[in-house]
Amino acid sequence: MARPPKNPDIPSRRGVSASCIALPYGKASPWPRLIDFLAERLAAVDREGWMRRMAQGEVLSDAGQPLPPHAPFVPGTRVYYYRELDDEPPVPFLETVLFQDEHLLVVDKPHFLPVTPGGRYVQQSLLVRLKNRLGIDALSPIHRIDRETAGVVVFSVVPKERGSYQSMFRERSVHKTYEAIAPHSPSLQSPVVRRSRIEEAHDAFFRMNETDGEPNSETRIALLETQGVWGRYRLEPVTGKRHQLRVHMNAMGLPIAGDQFYPRVLRGPQESEDFTNPLRLLARAIRFTDPVTNEPRHFESQLKLGWPT
């Protein structure tokens, strides 16, 4: 028997879209009540926490009706709940809206702010902040940049147009320009192209490494200016592997200033941030032909990278 599709009419709350879980089929369910299943399978929230959320109407059926703590476990149905964190660290930097029309929203994201909810961040994510601030519940990012990276992020406003915009990145028809501050290399006086194979590190899920094999990443790198031992570089990624710019610069002996992961881990994903030392990586500009309106689009960040002291 096929599972029912997710219900698109389940509303968001405080800018957070509902998460969905499908209750498994089985001839004899080991969970008499729904709360038994939630406490076992979604154990990041303890039983008392699920009791509280259900009593507050924060766990819903596929029809959007609140499910009380005594609700039975019904195999094959879908249940919706809202992700929240009891102790979410604040990010003390604000995003700036650069452009908005009926199709797109373009924002300057500050350092340390994730684009979407994940890990330690829900309300302190760019997407949720913008939903709460602008009241656009259908808002969705059409691309991502790392939490540590600042700069231009583009969002789709109309759900049915989202796929057209996202397909630009799959087809590599978007031109992106980044800037980074890293050690000055006297030997790098002309633009270079870095090609390599990047894979997830075996010893740390949050890091990537260059490995042997056919290249799957490419970045164009050019030195723009110098200040003492530091240089400001223009980075133009042709591909979009995770941490690509950070990995390529580090592999060239030019780790980006403020990088907590490369060349070695200084601060893990769950450790508190040093807001005085951001990653000096900025998504400077993005350019593409709009697949919906067919007009040229070019957006540029108003942020600037600070030289390390």
C-alpha positions as CSV (number, residue, x, y, z in Angstrom):
1,M,0.0,0.0,0.0
2,A,1.4,3.4,-1.0
3,R,1.8,6.0,1.7
4,P,-0.3,9.2,1.5
5,P,1.4,12.3,0.2
6,K,2.5,15.0,2.6
7,N,-0.1,17.6,3.2
8,P,1.0,20.9,1.8
9,D,-1.7,22.8,3.8
10,I,-0.1,22.1,7.2
11,P,0.8,25.6,8.4
12,S,4.1,26.8,9.7
13,R,4.5,28.3,13.2
14,R,6.9,31.0,14.1
15,G,8.4,30.7,10.6
16,V,9.1,27.0,11.0
17,S,7.6,24.5,8.6
18,A,6.2,21.4,10.1
19,S,8.3,18.3,10.0
20,C,6.6,15.1,8.9
21,I,7.0,11.5,10.0
22,A,5.3,8.5,8.6
23,L,4.1,5.9,11.1
24,P,5.3,2.4,10.0
25,Y,3.0,-0.4,9.0
26,G,3.0,-3.6,11.0
27,K,0.7,-6.5,11.9
28,A,1.3,-5.9,15.6
29,S,2.5,-2.5,16.6
30,P,4.7,-2.3,19.6
31,W,3.5,1.2,20.4
32,P,0.0,1.4,21.9
33,R,-0.1,5.2,21.8
34,L,1.5,7.7,19.5
35,I,3.6,9.2,22.3
36,D,5.2,5.8,22.8
37,F,6.4,5.9,19.2
38,L,7.6,9.5,19.4
39,A,9.5,9.0,22.6
40,E,11.3,6.0,21.2
41,R,11.9,7.1,17.5
42,L,12.5,10.8,18.1
43,A,14.3,10.5,21.3
44,A,16.0,13.9,21.0
45,V,12.9,15.1,22.8
46,D,12.1,13.1,26.0
47,R,8.7,11.7,26.8
48,E,7.8,14.6,29.0
49,G,8.7,17.0,26.2
50,W,6.4,15.2,23.8
51,M,3.7,15.2,26.4
52,R,4.0,18.9,26.7
53,R,4.1,19.5,23.0
54,M,1.0,17.4,22.4
55,A,-0.9,19.1,25.2
56,Q,-0.1,22.4,23.6
57,G,-1.4,21.3,20.2
58,E,2.0,21.1,18.5
59,V,1.6,17.6,17.1
60,L,-0.9,17.4,14.3
61,S,-2.6,14.7,12.2
62,D,-2.5,14.8,8.4
63,A,-5.8,16.7,8.5
64,G,-4.1,19.4,10.6
65,Q,-5.9,18.4,13.9
66,P,-4.0,18.5,17.2
67,L,-3.2,15.0,18.5
68,P,-3.5,14.8,22.3
69,P,-1.2,12.8,24.6
70,H,-3.6,9.9,24.7
71,A,-3.8,9.6,20.9
72,P,-3.5,6.0,19.6
73,F,-0.7,4.9,17.3
74,V,-2.3,4.5,13.8
75,P,0.0,2.6,11.3
76,G,0.5,4.1,7.9
77,T,-0.6,7.7,8.8
78,R,1.5,10.8,8.9
79,V,2.2,13.0,11.9
80,Y,3.4,16.5,11.8
81,Y,5.4,18.4,14.5
82,Y,7.3,21.6,14.9
83,R,11.1,21.6,15.6
84,E,12.1,23.8,18.4
85,L,15.2,24.1,20.7
86,D,15.1,25.0,24.4
87,D,18.5,26.6,24.5
88,E,19.3,28.1,21.0
89,P,22.4,30.3,20.9
90,P,21.6,33.8,19.5
91,V,23.5,35.0,16.4
92,P,24.1,38.8,17.1
93,F,24.2,39.9,13.5
94,L,21.4,41.0,11.2
95,E,20.6,40.1,7.6
96,T,19.9,42.8,5.0
97,V,17.3,42.6,2.2
98,L,19.0,43.7,-1.1
99,F,16.2,43.1,-3.5
100,Q,12.6,41.9,-3.5
101,D,9.9,41.4,-6.2
102,E,7.1,39.0,-6.9
103,H,9.5,36.2,-7.8
104,L,12.7,36.6,-5.8
105,L,14.1,37.8,-2.5
106,V,17.8,38.5,-2.3
107,V,19.5,38.9,1.1
108,D,22.9,39.7,2.5
109,K,23.5,36.9,5.1
110,P,25.9,37.7,8.0
111,H,28.6,35.3,9.2
112,F,27.6,32.5,11.6
113,L,23.9,32.4,10.5
114,P,22.8,29.2,8.8
115,V,20.6,29.5,5.8
116,T,18.1,26.9,6.9
117,P,17.3,25.2,10.3
118,G,19.6,22.5,11.4
119,G,21.6,21.3,14.3
120,R,21.7,23.9,17.1
121,Y,19.8,26.5,15.0
122,V,16.1,26.9,14.2
123,Q,14.8,30.4,15.0
124,Q,18.4,31.6,14.5
125,S,18.4,30.7,10.8
126,L,18.1,33.0,7.8
127,L,15.0,31.3,6.4
128,V,13.1,31.4,9.7
129,R,14.1,34.9,10.5
130,L,12.9,36.1,7.1
131,K,9.6,34.2,7.3
132,N,8.9,35.8,10.7
133,R,10.1,39.3,9.5
134,L,8.4,39.4,6.1
135,G,5.4,37.0,6.5
136,I,6.3,35.1,3.4
137,D,5.5,31.5,4.4
138,A,6.3,30.1,0.9
139,L,9.8,31.4,1.0
140,S,12.5,28.9,0.0
141,P,16.3,29.2,-0.7
142,I,17.3,28.3,-4.3
143,H,20.9,27.7,-3.2
144,R,22.9,27.6,0.0
145,I,26.1,29.0,1.4
146,D,27.9,27.7,4.5
147,R,26.8,29.0,7.9
148,E,30.3,30.5,8.4
149,T,30.2,32.3,5.0
150,A,28.6,35.7,4.6
151,G,27.0,37.3,1.5
152,V,24.3,37.0,-1.1
153,V,21.6,34.3,-0.8
154,V,18.6,34.2,-3.2
155,F,15.2,32.9,-2.2
156,S,12.2,31.9,-4.4
157,V,8.9,33.5,-3.4
158,V,6.4,31.4,-5.5
159,P,6.5,27.6,-4.8
160,K,5.7,26.6,-8.4
161,E,8.7,28.6,-9.7
162,R,11.2,27.1,-7.2
163,G,12.1,24.2,-9.4
164,S,13.0,26.5,-12.4
165,Y,15.3,28.5,-10.2
166,Q,17.0,25.5,-8.6
167,S,17.6,23.9,-12.0
168,M,20.0,26.8,-12.9
169,F,22.4,25.5,-10.3
170,R,22.2,21.9,-11.4
171,E,22.8,23.1,-15.0
172,R,25.7,25.4,-13.9
173,S,24.1,28.4,-15.6
174,V,24.7,30.7,-12.6
175,H,27.9,32.7,-12.3
176,K,29.0,33.1,-8.6
177,T,31.9,35.3,-7.4
178,Y,33.3,35.0,-3.9
179,E,36.0,37.0,-2.1
180,A,38.4,35.6,0.6
181,I,41.3,36.8,2.7
182,A,44.1,34.3,3.1
183,P,47.9,34.4,3.3
184,H,49.6,36.2,0.5
185,S,51.4,33.9,-1.9
186,P,54.1,35.8,-3.9
187,S,54.0,32.9,-6.5
188,L,50.3,33.5,-7.2
189,Q,50.5,36.6,-9.4
190,S,48.2,35.5,-12.1
191,P,44.8,33.7,-12.1
192,V,45.0,29.9,-11.5
193,V,42.5,27.1,-11.8
194,R,42.3,24.5,-9.1
195,R,40.8,21.1,-10.1
196,S,40.6,18.2,-7.7
197,R,38.4,15.4,-6.3
198,I,36.7,16.3,-3.0
199,E,35.2,13.7,-0.8
200,E,33.9,13.7,2.8
201,A,36.6,13.1,5.4
202,H,36.6,9.7,7.0
203,D,37.5,11.0,10.4
204,A,35.1,14.0,10.6
205,F,31.7,14.2,8.9
206,F,31.9,18.0,8.9
207,R,35.1,18.2,6.9
208,M,36.0,17.5,3.3
209,N,39.3,16.4,1.8
210,E,41.0,16.3,-1.6
211,T,41.5,12.7,-2.7
212,D,43.0,10.8,-5.6
213,G,40.7,10.2,-8.5
214,E,38.9,12.0,-11.3
215,P,38.3,15.7,-10.4
216,N,34.8,16.7,-9.4
217,S,35.5,20.3,-8.4
218,E,36.9,23.4,-10.1
219,T,37.6,26.9,-8.8
220,R,39.2,29.9,-10.6
221,I,41.4,31.9,-8.2
222,A,42.9,35.4,-8.6
223,L,44.8,37.7,-6.3
224,L,43.1,41.1,-6.0
225,E,45.3,43.0,-3.5
226,T,47.6,42.5,-0.6
227,Q,48.0,44.0,2.9
228,G,51.1,42.8,4.7
229,V,51.2,39.0,4.8
230,W,47.5,38.8,3.7
231,G,46.0,38.8,0.3
232,R,42.4,39.3,-0.9
233,Y,41.4,36.8,-3.5
234,R,38.6,36.5,-6.0
235,L,37.2,32.9,-6.1
236,E,34.9,31.7,-8.9
237,P,33.6,28.2,-8.4
238,V,32.6,26.3,-11.5
239,T,31.2,23.4,-9.4
240,G,29.5,23.4,-6.1
241,K,31.0,20.8,-3.8
242,R,30.6,21.3,0.0
243,H,33.4,23.4,1.4
244,Q,34.9,23.6,-2.0
245,L,36.5,27.0,-1.7
246,R,37.9,26.4,1.7
247,V,39.3,23.0,0.7
248,H,40.9,24.4,-2.5
249,M,42.5,27.3,-0.8
250,N,43.8,25.2,2.1
251,A,45.2,22.6,-0.4
252,M,47.2,25.4,-2.1
253,G,48.7,26.4,1.3
254,L,46.4,29.4,1.6
255,P,43.9,28.6,4.3
256,I,41.2,31.2,4.6
257,A,41.6,33.5,7.6
258,G,39.2,32.5,10.5
259,D,38.6,29.0,9.2
260,Q,37.9,26.7,12.1
261,F,38.0,23.5,10.1
262,Y,41.0,23.9,7.8
263,P,43.8,23.0,7.9
264,R,42.9,21.6,11.3
265,V,39.9,21.6,13.5
266,L,40.0,24.5,16.0
267,R,36.4,24.5,17.0
268,G,33.9,21.8,16.3
269,P,30.3,22.3,15.0
270,Q,28.8,21.9,18.6
271,E,31.3,24.3,20.2
272,S,30.5,27.9,21.0
273,E,31.5,30.5,18.4
274,D,34.1,33.2,18.5
275,F,32.2,36.0,16.9
276,T,35.3,38.2,16.8
277,N,37.0,35.9,14.3
278,P,34.7,35.1,11.4
279,L,35.7,33.1,8.3
280,R,36.9,35.7,5.8
281,L,34.8,34.3,3.0
282,L,32.1,36.4,1.3
283,A,29.6,35.4,-1.5
284,R,30.2,38.7,-3.3
285,A,27.9,38.5,-6.3
286,I,25.6,36.2,-8.3
287,R,24.5,36.6,-12.0
288,F,22.1,34.6,-14.1
289,T,19.3,34.9,-16.6
290,D,16.0,34.6,-14.8
291,P,14.2,31.4,-16.0
292,V,10.8,32.8,-15.2
293,T,11.0,36.4,-16.5
294,N,13.9,35.8,-18.9
295,E,15.6,39.0,-17.7
296,P,19.3,39.3,-16.6
297,R,19.8,39.3,-12.9
298,H,22.8,40.5,-11.0
299,F,23.0,40.9,-7.3
300,E,26.0,42.1,-5.3
301,S,26.8,42.0,-1.5
302,Q,27.2,45.3,0.4
303,L,29.3,43.6,3.0
304,K,33.1,43.8,3.3
305,L,35.7,41.5,4.7
306,G,37.8,42.8,7.5
307,W,41.6,42.2,7.3
308,P,42.9,40.0,10.2
309,T,44.7,41.9,12.9
